[in-house]
């Protein structure tokens, strides 16, 4: 892409207004050092040096948008606890609107704790209980979406399979977005197989694409445009979901974009070094949707999202990209 074109699109991002819907999480990182093995069991003893917290799950998608737009809303549910207050505080500190976040004592805030020593991921500890969203809370969420529609340009639905998104709720979101003529992007979860129809873009990763298509996963072929099993999975999913765009993330191979009226478009990875892939998919769906809302063509949006993900995987922890970093990546 022409750097001037990228600069113009990034400039347009600031005025875009987006709503992120999905499973909200709090990511906790315990950074430490290992100098001995425990006398109680053959495991390393990690001496914690630093603790950090970041928005996770759908909240991380909103966080990826925040450096580019100060008009980001997030919708989801949390418990009523210190973890929930920390998560909401992190979001508001980045200018993200949390008016549509519901907190109730019948839910547990999802927390994922990662212990990292000497740049090595030692263990992850999950505190979670699958949500059973109460009908009155689902109805309130839909009312909030409907009220926000006149104020937003695009909706991103991030499904981590934790219970917020059920078929009736998904259908209602699609109906509201389509009737209002809004861009609707979905990051699906094969463990929560929902019927997504008439969406602007749907973004599985390679493993999720094969699982959602009901096909056996295969080893990647280079280039992806000659990977017959992958192309078949893309064909099946394009028919199944009837999305305007199907964007499959391929890790070190970049992304592959499927559209009804064009051959598959491959954007190879831009990552120079890979330190941590946590949240890279969140970056892709955030920047792809933001670019579409700013008037980018689907291939342009794929290139922008691919460059952004290439930057974040070169950082440790749940990271984001800045407008300056994104623009600079197109100078290389």
C-alpha positions in Angstrom: 0.0 0.0 0.0 1.0 3.6 -0.6 2.2 5.2 2.6 0.2 8.3 1.9 -2.9 6.2 1.6 -2.2 4.5 4.9 -1.6 7.9 6.5 -5.0 9.2 5.2 -6.8 6.2 6.5 -5.2 6.4 9.9 -6.2 10.1 10.0 -9.8 9.0 9.4 -9.7 6.4 12.2 -10.0 9.2 14.8 -13.5 10.0 13.8 -14.8 6.5 13.7 -17.1 5.2 16.5 -17.1 1.5 17.4 -18.9 -0.9 19.7 -17.2 -4.1 20.9 -19.5 -6.9 22.3 -18.2 -10.0 23.9 -16.6 -11.9 26.7 -14.7 -9.5 29.0 -11.6 -10.7 30.8 -8.8 -9.4 33.0 -5.3 -10.5 32.0 -2.8 -10.6 34.9 0.9 -11.0 34.3 3.3 -12.1 37.0 6.9 -11.4 35.9 9.6 -13.1 37.9 12.9 -14.9 38.1 13.8 -18.6 38.8 16.8 -19.4 40.8 15.9 -22.8 42.3 13.6 -25.8 42.2 11.0 -26.3 44.9 11.9 -28.9 47.6 8.2 -29.8 47.7 7.9 -30.9 44.0 10.1 -30.8 40.9 8.8 -27.4 39.8 10.6 -24.0 39.5 10.1 -21.5 42.3 9.2 -18.1 40.6 10.1 -15.1 42.7 7.7 -12.4 41.5 9.3 -9.1 40.6 6.5 -7.2 38.8 2.7 -7.6 38.4 0.8 -6.1 35.5 -2.9 -6.2 34.5 -4.4 -5.6 31.1 -7.9 -5.8 29.6 -8.4 -9.2 28.0 -10.8 -11.0 25.7 -13.3 -8.6 24.1 -11.9 -5.9 26.3 -8.5 -6.3 24.6 -10.2 -5.7 21.2 -11.5 -2.4 22.6 -8.0 -1.6 23.9 -6.6 -2.2 20.4 -8.9 0.4 19.0 -8.3 3.0 21.7 -5.0 4.4 20.3 -6.8 5.2 17.1 -10.2 6.4 18.2 -11.5 7.9 21.4 -15.1 6.8 20.5 -15.0 3.2 21.6 -17.7 1.5 23.6 -17.6 -2.0 25.1 -20.5 -4.2 26.1 -20.3 -7.3 28.3 -20.8 -8.6 31.8 -18.6 -9.0 34.9 -19.1 -10.0 38.4 -19.1 -7.5 41.3 -15.6 -7.8 42.7 -12.2 -6.2 42.9 -11.2 -7.8 39.6 -14.2 -6.3 37.8 -13.4 -2.8 39.2 -9.7 -3.2 38.1 -10.8 -4.2 34.6 -13.3 -1.3 34.3 -10.7 1.1 35.7 -8.1 -0.1 33.0 -10.7 0.5 30.3 -11.7 4.0 31.4 -8.1 5.0 31.8 -7.7 4.4 28.1 -10.7 6.4 27.2 -13.0 3.5 26.5 -16.7 4.0 27.4 -18.0 1.3 29.8 -21.6 2.5 30.2 -22.8 -0.8 28.5 -20.8 -3.1 30.9 -23.2 -4.8 33.3 -21.8 -6.0 36.7 -23.9 -8.5 38.7 -23.0 -10.6 41.7 -24.4 -13.7 39.9 -21.5 -13.7 37.5 -17.8 -14.4 38.0 -15.2 -12.0 36.4 -12.9 -14.0 34.2 -9.3 -13.6 35.1 -6.3 -15.2 33.3 -3.0 -15.1 35.2 0.2 -15.8 33.3 3.4 -16.5 35.2 6.5 -15.5 33.2 10.1 -16.0 34.2 13.2 -15.1 32.1 10.9 -14.4 29.2 9.5 -17.9 29.4 5.8 -18.6 30.0 5.8 -20.9 33.0 2.1 -21.5 33.6 -1.4 -19.9 33.1 -4.0 -19.9 35.9 -7.6 -19.4 34.9 -10.3 -18.1 37.2 -13.6 -18.5 35.3 -17.0 -20.0 35.4 -19.1 -20.2 32.2 -21.8 -17.5 32.1 -25.4 -18.3 32.1 -26.7 -14.9 31.1 -30.1 -14.1 32.7 -32.9 -13.2 30.3 -33.3 -9.7 31.8 -29.6 -9.0 31.4 -29.7 -10.1 27.8 -32.7 -7.9 27.2 -30.9 -4.9 28.8 -27.9 -5.6 26.6 -29.9 -5.5 23.4 -31.6 -2.3 24.5 -28.2 -0.8 25.1 -27.0 -1.9 21.6 -30.2 -0.4 20.0 -29.7 2.9 21.9 -26.0 3.1 20.7 -26.7 2.3 17.0 -27.2 5.9 15.9 -23.8 6.9 17.5 -21.6 4.2 16.0 -20.1 3.2 12.7 -19.3 -0.5 13.3 -19.8 -3.3 15.7 -17.3 -6.0 16.6 -18.5 -9.2 18.2 -15.7 -11.2 20.0 -16.8 -14.7 21.0 -14.4 -16.5 23.4 -17.1 -19.1 24.2 -17.6 -18.1 27.8 -21.3 -17.9 27.6 -22.3 -14.3 26.8 -23.2 -15.1 23.1 -26.0 -17.5 22.5 -28.0 -18.0 19.2 -30.9 -15.7 20.0 -28.6 -12.9 21.2 -26.4 -13.3 18.1 -29.4 -13.2 15.8 -30.7 -10.1 17.4 -27.3 -8.4 17.0 -27.2 -9.3 13.3 -30.7 -8.0 12.8 -30.1 -4.7 14.6 -26.8 -4.1 12.7 -28.3 -5.0 9.3 -31.4 -2.9 9.8 -29.2 0.1 10.8 -26.8 -0.5 7.9 -23.8 -0.8 10.2 -20.5 -2.7 9.6 -20.6 -5.9 11.7 -17.5 -7.9 12.3 -17.4 -11.3 14.1 -14.6 -13.3 15.6 -16.3 -16.7 16.0 -15.6 -19.6 18.4 -15.9 -23.2 17.0 -16.7 -24.4 20.5 -19.8 -22.1 20.4 -21.1 -22.8 16.9 -23.5 -20.0 16.1 -25.2 -19.3 12.8 -23.8 -15.9 11.8 -25.5 -14.6 8.7 -25.1 -11.4 6.6 -22.1 -10.0 8.5 -19.5 -7.7 7.0 -16.5 -9.8 8.0 -15.9 -13.0 10.0 -12.4 -13.8 11.2 -11.4 -17.3 12.4 -7.8 -18.5 12.6 -6.7 -21.5 10.6 -7.5 -24.1 13.3 -10.9 -22.5 13.9 -11.6 -22.3 10.2 -11.1 -26.1 9.7 -13.2 -26.9 12.8 -16.0 -24.5 11.8 -16.0 -26.0 8.3 -16.2 -29.5 9.7 -13.0 -30.5 7.8 -9.8 -32.2 9.2 -7.0 -29.8 9.9 -3.9 -30.1 7.6 -0.4 -28.8 7.6 0.1 -25.4 6.0 1.2 -25.1 2.4 3.2 -22.2 1.2 1.9 -20.0 -0.4 -1.6 -20.2 1.1 -3.2 -19.4 -2.2 -2.1 -22.9 -3.3 -3.2 -24.7 -0.1 -6.1 -26.7 -1.4 -7.5 -27.9 2.0 -7.4 -24.3 3.2 -9.1 -23.0 0.1 -11.8 -25.6 0.5 -12.3 -24.6 4.1 -12.6 -21.0 2.9 -15.2 -22.0 0.3 -17.3 -24.0 2.8 -17.3 -21.1 5.3 -18.0 -18.5 2.7 -21.2 -20.4 1.8 -22.0 -21.3 5.4 -21.7 -17.8 6.9 -22.5 -15.8 3.7 -20.3 -13.0 5.0 -19.1 -10.2 2.7 -15.5 -11.0 3.8 -14.0 -14.0 5.3 -10.6 -13.3 6.9 -8.5 -16.3 8.0 -5.5 -15.5 10.2 -2.6 -17.9 9.5 0.1 -17.1 12.1 3.5 -16.8 10.4 1.8 -16.9 7.0 -0.2 -13.8 7.5 -3.8 -13.6 6.5 -6.0 -14.9 3.7 -9.0 -12.9 2.6 -12.0 -14.5 0.8 -14.7 -12.5 -1.0 -17.6 -13.6 -3.2 -16.5 -11.5 -6.2 -12.7 -11.9 -6.2 -10.0 -14.6 -5.9 -8.4 -15.1 -2.4 -6.1 -12.3 -1.3 -3.0 -13.2 0.7 -1.2 -10.7 2.9 2.1 -12.3 4.1 3.2 -11.7 7.7 5.1 -8.5 8.5 6.4 -9.8 11.8 10.2 -9.5 12.1 10.5 -11.3 15.5 7.8 -13.2 17.4 7.9 -12.9 21.2 4.2 -13.4 22.2 1.2 -14.2 20.0 -1.3 -13.3 22.9 -4.0 -11.1 21.5 -2.8 -11.0 17.9 -6.2 -12.1 16.6 -7.8 -9.3 18.7 -5.5 -6.8 16.9 -6.5 -8.2 13.5 -10.3 -7.9 14.0 -9.9 -4.5 15.6 -7.8 -2.9 12.8 -9.6 -4.6 9.9 -13.0 -3.4 11.1 -11.6 0.1 11.9 -10.1 0.3 8.4 -13.3 -0.8 6.7 -15.3 1.8 8.6 -12.8 4.5 7.5 -13.3 3.6 3.8 -10.5 1.1 3.1 -11.1 -1.6 0.6 -11.1 -5.2 2.0 -7.5 -5.9 0.7 -6.3 -2.6 2.1 -8.0 -3.4 5.5 -6.3 -6.8 5.4 -2.9 -5.2 4.8 -3.4 -2.8 7.7 -4.6 -5.5 10.1 -1.7 -7.7 9.1 0.9 -5.0 9.6 -0.6 -4.2 13.1 -0.5 -7.9 14.2 3.1 -8.1 13.0 3.9 -5.3 15.4 2.1 -6.7 18.5 3.6 -10.2 18.2 7.0 -8.6 18.6 6.1 -7.3 22.0 5.8 -9.2 25.3 2.4 -9.5 27.0 -1.0 -8.4 25.7 0.1 -5.5 23.6 -1.3 -2.9 21.2 0.0 -0.8 18.3 0.2 2.9 18.0 -0.7 5.0 15.0 3.0 6.0 14.6 4.1 2.4 14.7 1.6 1.3 12.2 2.5 4.1 9.7 6.2 3.4 10.2 5.7 -0.3 9.3 4.6 0.7 5.8 7.9 2.6 5.2 9.8 -0.7 5.2 
